[in-house]
Amino acid sequence: MEPHDCGGAVTPALPKDTAPRECRQHETQVTDDRYDLSTTTQPGGSVSLVTELSFSESLLVGLTAEQREAVMSPHRQLLIRATAGAGKTHVLTLRIQRQLATEEFEPDHILAMTFTRKAADELRQRLYGNGMRGIKAGTFHRAAIDIVSDFRRDNNLKQLVIEPSRRKLLRDLMAQMSEAGEPTFQDWQLAKIEQELAWALSQGFNGTTYGRRASRNRRTTPVPPAQMADIIDRYVGLCAARGVVDFDLLLMEAIAILRDERAALASFRHRHRSLFVDEAQDMNPLQFSLLRLMAGDDPTLFCVGDPNQSIYGFNGASPALLKDLIATWPETQVLDLTRNHRSTANIVAVADTLLDEGAAGITPAKEEGEIPLIRAYDTDDEEARQVAAWLVGHYRPGTPWRAMAVLARTNQQLIAVADALRDLGVPFERKGADYSPGSDVVVGDVGANHWFDKTEVNAITLSTIHRAKGLEWQVVAVIGLAEGVLPHFNATTDEEIAEERRLAYVALTRAEDAVLLTWNRGRHDPRTPEKLPSRFLGPIEVTVQQLRDTHAPLTGDARRARLAAVRQQLGER
């Protein structure tokens, strides 16, 4: 397999007009998860570069043999394939600490990149907590901002302006088409066009290459391919005319600078001599092209990822890019972290039924624990009430509510659960839908240390599965496991179904101790046919039954005492 490149990419021309030298991002503060690159500074804002940092055998105590090898390997190029709960971020931070302690690199020579602000925050917190300062740690998009901003400033070019809302730009394009007497689209069509545009740009396509590549990838296009190709070119032209970039065009401009400007490339590589990539399975072709230019032919490169957690295919991400990484740097040492330290053995056994290789090669570090439950209900309201009751039944004095979560395929599914928890007087916190690895990006200067001041709300988390990736809770309920929901009805190809399966895997592996899996038949609406259980539940039910056959059920007085305790917690008599 040949590595992806951006041949034929919609690469914005480097601006020729001059403007003030300072770089301006968008004037309004917008949330999007795709970029936020701050150095690991002290809470006062001053940068403290580490000059002496010890690395001793004591730091390796408790690591598995696999983790130890990943930290200590002498190879300059490494790909760590880490299963869920394998401690990959801990391994990555130890690897950085070792580089600093051996004086192989200075802190400001290291650049660590990931794909969401949430993941970047966690990485910076870990680095800071382990005494590492002055390291750039953030997202690919934030790194791209630095490349573009530096180049424009150094060459007295027009300042950088980011337009974070692709929908706004598309509406403006539709208005132009309407004024010209051309047909436009309804809102539901525009949403699908926006999704297709996002996919096309993440691949580095322009109107010329889109049709051919879309056909090759068996894309179901929202409008005829020729019309979609025209929209792509018009969209890029509109951005150029206004002097703005969206997040994908930002990456393209950074790629163009590093590809075409030798001085800029040399400067970048001199300043960033050691590269780290966390959550590498989330790379799309555009980000991978940028990484190749950043790294060069013989880089010091450490990548960590899990192909089984690749769930952003709509944003162009593909686990196949991990193979491209190996093809690009053939000397890469590939190591596997196969031990799950997060979930009980029973949860691991159930989750692994969703993987192609099953439980082979993935081992739990914890004991059996509670057997996961599968429950079916007639309506979404009944499902919500029973899920709320199950969560209350798992509440223990001294254990905060924030140790629990409800996960769903869509944000809409969480509304009924929120109502049920509110009726019980149970605190909850809603996490909005996250349809890309790039929502909640901060545009504008919010300060380098916003991630130090986090306050945790003591409430049950209600979240989409996409937004929950990278997080964990003791107790997790996964709702809405029905055909047409998970897997989604839009998932029709083998590749799309495989990603939906990985999404279910991500959901199950967020749990440490207890899991409830539910679905409802949809009988509240007689106008629609009854829903069917998700195809993913079949193998899970087999595994659950096998686990039950090897464990004594809770019966008699023990069962009655447990039910009485639950009723008391619910205020029932």
C-alpha positions in Angstrom: 0.0 0.0 0.0 1.4 3.3 -1.0 1.3 6.2 1.5 -1.4 8.8 1.1 -0.4 12.1 -0.3 -2.2 15.3 -1.2 -1.5 15.1 -5.0 -4.4 17.0 -6.5 -5.2 18.6 -3.2 -7.1 21.8 -2.9 -4.0 23.7 -1.7 -4.8 27.4 -1.1 -2.4 29.7 -2.9 -0.1 31.4 -0.5 -1.4 35.0 -0.1 0.5 37.7 -1.9 -1.0 40.8 -0.4 0.5 42.4 2.6 -1.0 43.3 5.9 0.0 44.0 9.5 2.6 41.5 10.7 0.6 40.2 13.6 -1.4 37.1 13.2 -5.1 37.4 13.9 -7.4 34.4 14.5 -11.1 34.8 14.4 -12.4 37.6 16.5 -15.1 35.6 18.2 -14.4 32.8 20.6 -15.7 29.5 19.2 -15.5 26.1 20.6 -14.1 23.3 18.5 -11.9 20.4 19.7 -9.5 20.4 16.8 -6.8 22.8 17.9 -5.5 24.1 21.1 -1.7 24.1 21.3 -0.2 25.5 24.4 3.2 24.9 26.0 3.3 23.2 29.4 3.7 26.4 31.4 3.4 27.1 35.0 0.0 28.4 36.3 1.3 31.9 36.3 1.9 31.7 32.5 5.7 31.8 32.6 7.5 29.0 30.8 9.9 27.0 32.9 12.1 24.8 30.7 13.4 21.6 32.4 17.1 21.5 32.5 17.5 18.6 34.9 15.0 15.7 35.0 15.8 12.4 36.4 14.7 9.1 34.9 15.3 6.1 37.1 14.3 2.5 37.4 11.7 3.5 39.9 9.6 5.1 37.2 9.3 1.7 35.5 8.0 -0.1 38.6 4.5 -1.5 37.8 4.9 -1.4 34.1 4.2 -4.5 32.1 7.1 -5.9 30.0 5.3 -4.5 26.9 5.0 -1.0 28.4 8.6 -1.1 29.6 9.9 -2.0 26.1 7.8 0.9 24.6 9.4 3.4 27.0 13.0 2.1 26.7 13.3 1.0 23.1 16.4 2.3 21.3 14.5 2.6 18.0 14.0 6.2 16.8 10.7 5.4 15.0 8.1 3.5 17.0 4.4 2.7 16.5 2.7 1.5 19.7 -0.6 -0.3 19.0 -2.4 -0.1 22.3 -5.7 -1.7 23.2 -8.3 0.2 25.2 -7.2 0.8 28.8 -3.5 -0.1 28.1 -2.0 3.0 29.6 -0.8 4.4 26.3 -0.7 8.1 27.4 1.3 7.1 30.5 3.8 5.3 28.3 4.0 8.3 25.9 4.7 10.7 28.8 7.4 8.4 30.2 9.0 8.2 26.8 9.2 12.0 26.7 10.6 12.1 30.2 13.3 9.6 29.2 14.3 11.7 26.2 14.6 14.8 28.4 16.5 13.0 31.2 19.1 11.6 28.8 19.5 15.1 27.4 18.7 13.7 24.0 16.4 16.7 23.4 15.6 20.0 25.0 11.9 20.5 26.0 11.4 23.0 23.2 12.6 20.5 20.7 9.7 18.2 21.4 6.2 18.5 19.8 3.4 16.2 20.9 0.2 16.2 18.8 -3.2 14.6 19.2 -6.6 15.2 17.7 -8.9 16.8 20.3 -8.6 19.6 22.8 -9.8 17.1 25.4 -6.9 14.7 24.7 -4.4 17.6 24.4 -5.5 18.9 27.9 -5.0 15.5 29.4 -1.6 15.2 27.8 -0.5 18.6 29.0 -1.7 17.8 32.5 0.3 14.6 32.6 3.4 16.3 31.3 3.1 19.2 33.8 2.3 16.8 36.7 5.6 14.9 35.9 7.7 18.1 36.0 8.0 18.6 32.2 7.6 22.2 31.1 8.1 24.0 27.8 6.9 21.2 25.7 4.5 22.0 22.9 1.5 19.7 23.3 -1.7 20.1 21.3 -3.6 19.3 18.2 -2.6 19.0 14.5 -4.6 22.1 13.8 -2.9 24.2 16.4 0.5 23.1 15.0 -0.8 24.1 11.6 -1.7 27.5 12.9 1.8 28.1 14.2 3.3 27.1 10.8 1.0 29.3 8.8 1.1 32.2 11.2 5.0 32.2 11.4 5.3 32.0 7.7 2.9 34.9 7.0 4.4 37.0 9.7 8.0 36.4 8.5 7.0 37.3 4.9 4.8 40.3 5.7 1.8 38.5 4.3 -1.9 38.9 5.1 -2.7 37.8 8.6 -4.4 34.5 9.3 -8.2 34.5 9.6 -10.0 31.3 10.5 -13.7 30.9 9.8 -14.7 27.9 12.1 -18.2 27.6 10.7 -18.3 25.6 7.5 -22.1 25.7 7.6 -22.0 29.6 7.5 -19.8 29.6 4.5 -22.0 27.1 2.7 -25.1 29.2 3.4 -23.3 32.2 2.0 -22.4 30.1 -1.1 -26.0 29.1 -1.5 -27.1 32.8 -1.3 -24.7 33.6 -4.1 -26.1 30.7 -6.2 -29.7 31.9 -5.5 -28.8 35.4 -6.6 -27.4 34.0 -9.8 -30.7 32.1 -10.4 -29.2 28.7 -9.7 -31.0 26.0 -7.8 -30.2 25.8 -4.1 -30.9 23.2 -1.3 -33.0 22.7 1.7 -31.5 22.6 5.2 -31.5 18.8 5.3 -29.7 18.6 2.0 -27.2 21.3 3.1 -26.3 19.2 6.1 -25.5 16.2 3.9 -23.5 18.4 1.5 -21.5 19.8 4.4 -20.6 16.2 5.5 -19.5 15.3 2.0 -17.5 18.5 1.7 -15.8 17.7 5.0 -14.9 14.2 3.8 -13.6 15.5 0.5 -11.4 18.2 2.0 -10.0 15.8 4.6 -8.8 13.6 1.7 -7.2 16.6 0.1 -9.5 16.5 -2.9 -10.5 19.3 -5.3 -13.4 19.3 -7.7 -11.3 17.6 -10.4 -10.2 14.6 -8.2 -13.4 14.3 -6.2 -15.6 12.5 -8.7 -13.0 9.8 -9.5 -12.0 9.2 -5.9 -15.7 9.2 -4.7 -16.4 6.5 -7.2 -13.4 4.5 -6.2 -14.5 4.7 -2.5 -18.1 3.9 -3.5 -19.4 7.1 -1.9 -23.1 7.7 -1.8 -23.1 11.4 -2.8 -25.8 13.8 -1.5 -26.1 15.4 -5.0 -24.8 14.1 -8.4 -20.9 13.9 -8.3 -20.4 16.5 -10.9 -22.6 19.0 -8.9 -20.7 18.1 -5.7 -17.4 18.7 -7.5 -18.6 22.1 -8.5 -19.7 22.9 -5.0 -16.2 22.0 -3.7 -14.4 24.3 -6.1 -16.9 27.1 -5.4 -16.5 26.7 -1.7 -12.7 26.9 -1.9 -13.0 29.9 -4.2 -15.3 31.7 -1.7 -12.8 31.2 1.1 -10.0 32.5 -1.1 -12.0 35.5 -2.1 -12.8 36.4 1.5 -9.3 35.7 2.7 -10.3 33.1 5.2 -9.6 29.4 5.8 -11.6 26.7 7.5 -9.9 24.0 9.5 -9.1 21.7 6.6 -7.9 24.6 4.4 -5.7 25.6 7.3 -4.0 22.1 7.1 -3.7 22.4 3.4 -1.9 25.8 3.7 0.5 24.4 6.3 1.2 21.5 3.9 1.8 23.9 1.0 4.3 26.0 3.1 6.3 23.0 4.3 6.3 21.4 0.8 7.2 24.5 -1.2 9.2 26.7 1.2 12.5 25.1 2.0 13.5 27.7 4.6 10.2 27.2 6.5 10.6 23.4 6.4 14.2 23.6 7.6 13.2 26.0 10.4 10.3 23.8 11.5 12.5 20.6 11.6 15.3 22.4 13.5 12.8 23.5 16.2 10.9 20.2 16.4 13.4 17.4 16.4 11.3 14.8 18.3 7.6 14.2 17.3 5.0 12.4 19.3 1.5 11.5 18.0 -1.2 10.2 20.4 -4.4 8.6 19.1 -2.7 8.0 15.8 -5.7 6.0 14.5 -7.6 9.3 14.2 -5.4 10.7 11.5 -7.0 11.5 8.1 -5.0 11.7 4.9 -4.6 15.5 5.2 -3.1 15.2 8.7 -0.9 12.3 7.7 0.5 14.3 4.8 1.3 17.1 7.2 3.0 14.6 9.5 5.2 13.3 6.7 6.4 16.8 5.9 7.0 17.6 9.5 9.0 14.4 10.1 11.1 13.9 7.0 12.8 10.7 5.9 14.5 9.7 9.2 12.6 11.2 12.1 12.6 10.7 15.8 8.9 9.7 15.9 6.8 8.0 18.5 3.1 7.2 17.6 0.5 5.5 19.8 -2.9 4.4 18.5 -5.5 1.6 18.5 -7.0 0.6 15.1 -10.0 -0.8 17.0 -10.9 2.7 18.2 -10.9 4.4 14.8 -14.4 6.0 14.8 -14.0 9.2 12.7 -14.3 7.8 9.2 -16.8 10.6 8.3 -13.8 13.0 9.0 -11.6 10.9 6.7 -9.8 9.0 9.4 -8.9 5.4 8.7 -7.0 2.7 10.6 -5.3 1.9 7.3 -3.2 5.0 7.7 -1.3 3.1 10.5 -0.1 0.7 7.7 0.8 3.7 5.6 2.9 5.0 8.5 4.9 1.8 8.5 5.3 2.0 4.7 6.5 5.5 4.9 9.1 4.8 7.6 10.1 1.1 7.1 12.5 1.1 10.1 9.5 1.6 12.4 9.4 -0.8 15.3 5.9 -1.9 16.0 5.0 -2.9 19.6 1.7 -4.0 21.0 0.2 -3.1 24.4 -2.3 -5.9 24.8 -3.2 -5.7 28.5 -6.4 -3.8 29.5 -5.9 -2.2 32.9 -9.2 -0.4 33.0 -12.0 -2.9 32.7 -12.9 -6.1 34.6 -12.3 -9.4 32.9 -16.0 -9.9 32.2 -16.3 -6.5 30.5 -13.2 -7.2 28.4 -14.6 -10.6 27.4 -17.9 -9.0 26.3 -16.2 -6.0 24.5 -13.8 -8.2 22.7 -16.6 -10.1 20.9 -17.0 -7.0 18.8 -13.4 -7.2 17.4 -12.5 -9.2 14.4 -9.9 -11.1 16.4 -12.1 -11.5 19.4 -10.4 -11.9 22.7 -7.2 -13.2 21.2 -4.2 -11.1 22.2 -6.1 -8.9 24.6 -5.9 -9.7 28.3 -7.5 -8.1 31.3 -5.5 -7.0 34.3 -8.5 -7.1 36.6 -10.5 -9.9 38.1 -13.9 -11.1 36.7 -16.2 -8.5 38.3 -19.9 -8.0 37.6 -21.3 -9.7 34.5 -22.6 -7.1 32.0 -26.4 -6.9 31.6 -28.5 -6.8 28.4 -32.1 -5.5 28.7 -34.8 -4.8 26.1 -37.8 -2.5 26.7 -40.9 -1.5 24.8 -40.4 2.3 24.7 -37.6 4.8 25.0 -39.3 6.2 28.1 -39.3 2.8 29.8 -35.7 2.3 28.8 -34.8 5.6 30.3 -36.6 5.0 33.6 -35.0 1.5 34.0 -31.5 2.8 33.1 -31.9 5.6 35.7 -33.0 3.0 38.3 -30.0 0.8 37.5 -27.6 3.7 38.0 -29.2 4.6 41.3 -28.9 0.9 42.3 -25.2 1.1 41.7 -24.7 4.2 43.7 -22.6 3.6 46.8 -21.8 6.1 49.7 -18.5 7.7 49.1 -18.6 7.0 45.4 -19.4 10.2 43.4 -22.1 10.4 40.8 -19.5 11.5 38.3 -18.2 7.9 38.4 -21.2 6.9 36.2 -22.1 7.7 32.6 -24.8 7.0 30.0 -23.6 6.8 26.5 -25.6 6.8 23.3 -25.1 6.9 19.5 -26.9 10.3 19.2 -27.5 13.2 21.5 -31.3 12.9 20.9 -31.4 9.5 22.7 -30.2 11.1 25.9 -33.2 13.4 26.4 -35.4 10.8 27.9 -32.6 9.7 30.3 -32.1 13.2 31.4 -35.8 13.5 32.2 -35.8 10.2 34.2 -32.8 11.3 36.2 -34.4 14.7 36.9 -37.5 12.9 38.2 -35.4 10.9 40.6 -33.5 14.0 41.8 -30.2 12.6 40.5 -27.6 15.1 39.3 -26.5 14.8 35.7 -24.3 16.7 33.2 -25.1 16.7 29.5 -22.2 16.5 27.0 -23.3 17.8 23.6 -23.1 15.8 20.4 -19.7 15.5 18.9 -19.8 14.8 15.2 -16.2 15.2 14.5 -12.9 15.0 16.3 -12.9 18.7 15.9 -15.7 20.2 17.9 -15.0 22.5 20.9 -11.8 24.1 19.4 -10.9 27.4 21.1 -10.3 30.1 18.6 -8.6 33.1 20.1 -6.4 33.5 23.1 -7.9 31.9 26.2 -4.6 31.6 27.9 -2.1 28.8 28.0 -3.2 27.5 31.4 -7.0 27.1 31.0 -6.5 23.4 31.5 -5.2 23.8 35.0 -8.4 25.2 36.4 -10.8 22.3 35.8 -13.6 21.7 38.3 -15.4 18.4 38.2 -19.1 18.4 38.5 -20.4 15.6 40.8 -23.0 14.4 38.3 -23.7 11.5 36.1 -22.4 12.1 32.6 -24.7 11.9 29.6 -22.7 11.8 26.5 -22.5 10.6 22.9 -20.1 7.8 22.3 -17.9 9.9 20.0 -17.4 12.4 22.7 -16.7 9.8 25.3 -13.7 8.3 23.6 -10.6 8.6 25.8 -12.7 8.9 29.0 -13.6 6.3 31.6 -16.1 5.7 34.3 -16.7 3.0 36.9 -20.3 2.4 35.8 -21.6 2.8 32.3 -25.0 2.3 30.6 -25.0 2.1 26.8 -28.5 2.7 25.5 -30.2 2.5 22.1 -28.5 -0.6 20.8 -31.0 -1.2 18.0 -30.7 -1.7 14.3 -30.8 1.7 12.5 -29.2 3.4 15.5 -26.1 1.4 16.2 -25.3 0.5 13.6 -26.7 3.6 12.1 -29.1 3.2 9.1 -26.7 5.3 7.0 -23.9 2.7 7.4 -24.3 0.5 4.4 -20.8 -0.5 3.3 -18.7 -3.1 5.0 -16.2 -0.4 6.0 -19.0 1.7 7.5 -20.4 -1.3 9.4 -16.9 -2.1 10.7 -16.6 1.5 12.0 -20.0 1.2 13.8 -18.8 -2.0 15.4 -15.7 -0.2 16.6 -17.9 2.6 18.0 -19.8 0.0 20.1 -16.4 -1.4 21.3 -15.3 2.1 22.3 -18.6 2.5 24.3 -18.2 -0.8 26.2 -14.5 -0.2 27.0 -15.3 3.1 28.8 -16.5 1.1 31.8 -14.3 -0.1 34.7 -16.6 -2.2 36.8 -20.2 -2.5 35.5 -22.0 -2.2 32.1 -25.7 -2.2 31.2 -26.6 -2.6 27.5 -30.1 -1.6 26.5 -32.4 -1.2 23.5 -36.1 -0.5 23.0 -38.7 -1.8 20.5 -40.1 1.7 19.8 -43.7 0.6 20.6 -44.6 4.1 21.6 -45.2 5.0 18.0 -47.7 2.6 16.2 -47.0 4.3 12.9 -43.5 2.8 12.6 -42.4 -0.8 12.6 -40.8 -2.2 15.8 -37.1 -1.8 16.1 -34.8 -4.9 16.1 -31.9 -5.4 18.4 -28.5 -4.4 17.1 -26.7 -7.1 15.2 -23.8 -6.5 17.6 -25.8 -7.8 20.6 -25.9 -11.4 19.2 -22.3 -12.4 20.0 -22.4 -10.3 23.2 -25.4 -12.3 24.4 -23.6 -15.6 23.8 -20.6 -14.4 25.8 -22.8 -13.1 28.6 -24.6 -16.5 28.8 -21.3 -18.3 28.9 -20.2 -16.0 31.8 -23.4 -16.7 33.7 -23.0 -20.4 33.3 -19.7 -20.2 35.2 -21.0 -18.0 38.0 -23.5 -18.6 40.7 -26.5 -16.3 40.4 -27.6 -14.0 43.3 -30.6 -15.8 44.9 -32.6 -16.0 48.0 -32.0 -13.6 50.9 -29.0 -12.0 49.1 -31.2 -11.1 46.1 -34.1 -9.8 48.3 -31.7 -7.7 50.3 -30.2 -6.2 47.2 -33.7 -5.3 45.8 -34.8 -3.8 49.1 -31.7 -1.6 49.1 -32.4 -0.4 45.6 -36.1 0.4 46.4 -35.0 2.3 49.5 -32.6 4.4 47.4 -35.4 5.1 45.0 -37.8 6.1 47.8 -40.1 3.2 47.1 -42.1 1.3 49.7 
